[in-house]
């Protein structure tokens, strides 16, 4: 096997319970996003746009739809002989299959996969973030500093810093302190969950962590603090641009509204460095003669007879006559009947909403309606 400069390991096994019924039947990275995409499209597209042609996807919770969606990786130009995309399910031990115990544990149990490519560096990614970046820029900084670990960070308002893992760095970018969700943060550099490790350093750290009975086998809680204590070379890489963790219903909703409202200024959907997808091909939209649409994102395959205002319609959505959809996200292949009123809601994928149904919370909270019925 040809030695690789850098391979990526994408953590896609979390249950995503904070997304409620959006993840009741599918893994979080497979949830629809932005009309015609799925959350995992952004990380995979970043990899291929950065020239990283070997990606291991670590799956666990309800992986069938995600497995089918990723397939051979051809849609992201990752169907290559010496590398490509690989689905890595939970490992089987001598006593049978077992769940991963943490993020570091998931990587530990795939050491043999990484060793096949004998990479100089390993890029660790999360499967539930929306952003666009060139990992090569981060890799160059990592190599130029001969770092054991480089952590991508983003500046957040200091009053919000207690929600994140916070890196404290000196004037040269060396990490001198790491605190998980500090009550009184002394820095506003939030970890984005994007790491580049030298493989030699990470491999050693994983082996040591695995034998520690007190460890939770987590990168943020265990691996990074232990490397910091061992005086390893840890540095920050300052990210600039749009980045959003979409792990909650509110952030999932808000991020899509952000992108729709600020498409010209947010760099995620710019034409350079395309976001690739394995979504089905649909015919053009059909807008009925009495339809009314205002500032909305209408995907291919939609049929609209009613009114849509400030909303996102996924591919294949049908809006019936007399229905009004406001400030909402209708996921692919959902069918909205006649004379419905939907306000500030997320209608799940493939769901049928009966005629004359009203969906919305009187207090303005976001409502998630229905359970996914996927047809990937």
PEGISUL-V816689 format. One record per residue. N is the residue number from 1. RES is the residue in one letter. SS is DSSP state (helix for helix, strand for strand, loop for the rest). PSI is psi in degrees with one decimal (none if undefined). Layout:
# PEGISUL-V816689
{{N RES SS PSI} {N RES SS PSI}}
This chain:
# PEGISUL-V816689
{{1 X loop 133.2} {2 X loop 133.6} {3 X loop 136.8} {4 X loop 145.9} {5 X loop -40.6} {6 X strand 133.6} {7 X strand 161.6} {8 X strand 143.2} {9 X strand 117.4} {10 X strand 116.1} {11 X strand 110.6} {12 X loop 27.0} {13 X loop -1.7} {14 X loop 152.0} {15 X loop -29.8} {16 X loop 37.0} {17 X helix -25.7} {18 X helix -11.0} {19 X helix 5.8} {20 X helix -134.6} {21 X helix -9.8} {22 X helix -27.2} {23 X helix 23.0} {24 X loop -22.3} {25 X loop -2.0} {26 X loop 159.7} {27 X loop 147.5} {28 X helix -43.8} {29 X helix -16.1} {30 X helix -1.3} {31 X loop 140.5} {32 X strand 148.1} {33 X strand 134.0} {34 X loop 28.4} {35 X loop -65.4} {36 X loop 4.9} {37 X strand 174.0} {38 X strand 155.8} {39 X loop -39.7} {40 X helix -19.7} {41 X helix -33.6} {42 X helix -45.8} {43 X helix -42.5} {44 X helix -40.1} {45 X helix -38.9} {46 X helix -40.1} {47 X helix -52.6} {48 X helix -35.6} {49 X helix -19.1} {50 X loop 3.1} {51 X loop 14.4} {52 X loop 112.1} {53 X loop 8.7} {54 X strand 115.3} {55 X strand 124.4} {56 X strand 126.2} {57 X strand 115.1} {58 X strand 109.6} {59 X loop 161.0} {60 X loop -63.1} {61 X loop 122.7} {62 X loop 66.0} {63 X loop -6.1} {64 X helix -47.7} {65 X helix -42.2} {66 X helix -43.4} {67 X helix -46.3} {68 X helix -39.3} {69 X helix -46.2} {70 X helix -41.5} {71 X loop -129.3} {72 X loop -6.0} {73 X loop 7.2} {74 X helix -35.5} {75 X helix -21.0} {76 X helix 15.8} {77 X loop 35.5} {78 X loop 15.4} {79 X loop 73.7} {80 X loop 152.8} {81 X loop -47.0} {82 X loop 66.5} {83 X loop -123.8} {84 X strand -169.1} {85 X strand 137.8} {86 X strand 128.1} {87 X strand 123.9} {88 X strand 98.7} {89 X loop 170.7} {90 X loop 145.5} {91 X loop 160.1} {92 X strand 120.6} {93 X strand -170.8} {94 X loop -25.8} {95 X loop 10.7} {96 X strand -174.9} {97 X strand 148.2} {98 X loop 151.2} {99 X loop 150.1} {100 X loop 140.3} {101 X loop -11.6} {102 X loop 176.8} {103 X helix -41.9} {104 X helix -36.6} {105 X helix -37.6} {106 X helix -42.5} {107 X helix -40.6} {108 X helix -44.1} {109 X loop 3.0} {110 X loop 23.8} {111 X helix -40.3} {112 X helix -37.7} {113 X helix -46.2} {114 X helix -41.6} {115 X helix -27.9} {116 X helix -35.5} {117 X helix -9.9} {118 X loop 54.2} {119 X loop 154.9} {120 X loop -37.2} {121 X strand 154.7} {122 X strand 126.8} {123 X strand 121.2} {124 X strand 127.8} {125 X strand 157.2} {126 X strand 150.7} {127 X loop 13.7} {128 X loop 33.9} {129 X strand 144.2} {130 X strand 114.5} {131 X strand 168.0} {132 X loop 132.7} {133 X loop 163.6} {134 X loop 106.2} {135 X helix -20.7} {136 X helix -36.7} {137 X helix -41.6} {138 X helix -39.6} {139 X helix -37.9} {140 X helix -39.9} {141 X helix -41.7} {142 X helix -46.7} {143 X helix -38.2} {144 X helix -28.8} {145 X loop 1.7} {146 X loop 45.7} {147 X loop 149.5} {148 X loop -32.8} {149 X strand 134.5} {150 X strand 129.2} {151 X strand 124.8} {152 X strand 127.9} {153 X strand 156.0} {154 X strand 140.9} {155 X strand 129.8} {156 X loop 157.8} {157 X loop 136.8} {158 X helix -29.9} {159 X helix -15.3} {160 X helix -3.0} {161 X helix -26.3} {162 X helix -6.6} {163 X helix -7.2} {164 X loop 167.7} {165 X strand 122.8} {166 X strand 129.6} {167 X strand 129.5} {168 X strand 123.0} {169 X strand 152.8} {170 X loop -175.6} {171 X loop -19.3} {172 X loop 4.7} {173 X loop 5.4} {174 X strand 133.6} {175 X strand 124.2} {176 X strand -12.0} {177 X strand 142.5} {178 X strand 129.0} {179 X strand 126.5} {180 X strand 114.6} {181 X loop 62.5} {182 X loop 143.9} {183 X loop -37.0} {184 X loop 79.3} {185 X loop 140.6} {186 X loop 9.8} {187 X loop 158.6} {188 X loop 22.2} {189 X strand 101.0} {190 X strand 133.5} {191 X strand 136.1} {192 X strand 1.7} {193 X strand 23.4} {194 X strand 115.1} {195 X strand 141.1} {196 X strand 117.3} {197 X strand 146.0} {198 X strand 135.7} {199 X helix -37.6} {200 X helix -44.1} {201 X helix -42.5} {202 X helix -42.4} {203 X helix -46.2} {204 X helix -43.6} {205 X helix -39.4} {206 X helix -42.1} {207 X helix -40.9} {208 X helix -41.4} {209 X helix -36.4} {210 X helix -30.9} {211 X loop 0.7} {212 X loop 109.3} {213 X loop -17.5} {214 X loop -9.4} {215 X loop 147.3} {216 X loop 1.4} {217 X loop 48.0} {218 X loop 141.9} {219 X helix -50.5} {220 X helix -39.3} {221 X helix -27.0} {222 X helix -56.8} {223 X helix -51.7} {224 X helix -48.1} {225 X helix -38.5} {226 X helix -39.7} {227 X helix -37.8} {228 X helix -42.6} {229 X helix -29.0} {230 X loop 7.5} {231 X loop 31.4} {232 X loop 162.5} {233 X loop 103.4} {234 X strand 129.5} {235 X strand 162.4} {236 X strand 150.5} {237 X strand 117.4} {238 X strand 115.6} {239 X loop 139.3} {240 X loop 129.9} {241 X loop -172.2} {242 X loop 130.7} {243 X strand 136.6} {244 X strand 129.9} {245 X strand 120.9} {246 X loop 47.3} {247 X loop -6.5} {248 X loop 162.7} {249 X helix -43.4} {250 X helix -45.8} {251 X helix -34.5} {252 X helix -45.7} {253 X helix -50.5} {254 X helix -39.3} {255 X helix -37.4} {256 X helix -36.6} {257 X helix -37.9} {258 X helix -49.3} {259 X helix -38.4} {260 X helix -41.9} {261 X helix -25.7} {262 X loop 38.0} {263 X loop -30.5} {264 X loop -27.9} {265 X loop -22.1} {266 X loop 132.0} {267 X helix 5.8} {268 X helix -39.4} {269 X helix 23.1} {270 X loop 157.9} {271 X loop -27.7} {272 X loop 149.1} {273 X loop 69.5} {274 X loop 146.4} {275 X loop 116.6} {276 X loop 158.0} {277 X loop 154.1} {278 X loop 27.1} {279 X loop 153.5} {280 X loop 152.6} {281 X loop 127.0} {282 X loop 155.9} {283 X loop 173.1} {284 X loop 163.0} {285 X loop 153.1} {286 X strand 121.3} {287 X strand 116.6} {288 X loop 161.9} {289 X loop -25.2} {290 X loop 9.2} {291 X loop 154.5} {292 X strand 120.3} {293 X strand 130.2} {294 X strand 126.5} {295 X loop 69.0} {296 X loop 163.2} {297 X strand 112.9} {298 X strand 113.8} {299 X loop 165.2} {300 X loop 149.5} {301 X loop -2.5} {302 X loop 147.8} {303 X strand 117.9} {304 X strand 119.0} {305 X loop -21.4} {306 X loop -149.4} {307 X strand 136.3} {308 X strand 121.7} {309 X strand 123.8} {310 X loop 54.9} {311 X loop 166.5} {312 X strand 124.0} {313 X strand 121.4} {314 X loop 171.2} {315 X loop 137.1} {316 X loop 9.7} {317 X loop 144.7} {318 X strand 129.4} {319 X strand 116.3} {320 X loop 167.5} {321 X loop 137.5} {322 X loop -3.8} {323 X loop 148.5} {324 X strand 123.9} {325 X strand 121.3} {326 X strand 136.5} {327 X loop 42.7} {328 X loop 165.0} {329 X strand 116.8} {330 X strand 113.7} {331 X loop 162.2} {332 X loop 141.7} {333 X loop 13.9} {334 X loop 147.1} {335 X strand 119.3} {336 X strand 120.8} {337 X loop -165.8} {338 X loop 148.7} {339 X loop 36.3} {340 X loop 157.0} {341 X strand 116.5} {342 X strand 122.2} {343 X strand 127.7} {344 X loop 57.8} {345 X strand 162.2} {346 X strand 115.1} {347 X strand 124.3} {348 X loop 163.8} {349 X loop 130.3} {350 X loop 7.2} {351 X loop 143.1} {352 X strand 124.3} {353 X strand 120.7} {354 X loop 157.1} {355 X loop 145.2} {356 X loop 28.9} {357 X loop 137.6} {358 X strand 129.8} {359 X strand 126.0} {360 X loop 152.7} {361 X loop 131.5} {362 X loop -22.1} {363 X loop 2.2} {364 X loop 9.0} {365 X loop 152.7} {366 X loop 130.2} {367 X strand 131.4} {368 X strand 121.6} {369 X strand 126.3} {370 X loop 168.8} {371 X loop 137.3} {372 X loop 136.7} {373 X loop 88.5} {374 X loop 152.4} {375 X loop 46.6} {376 X loop none}}
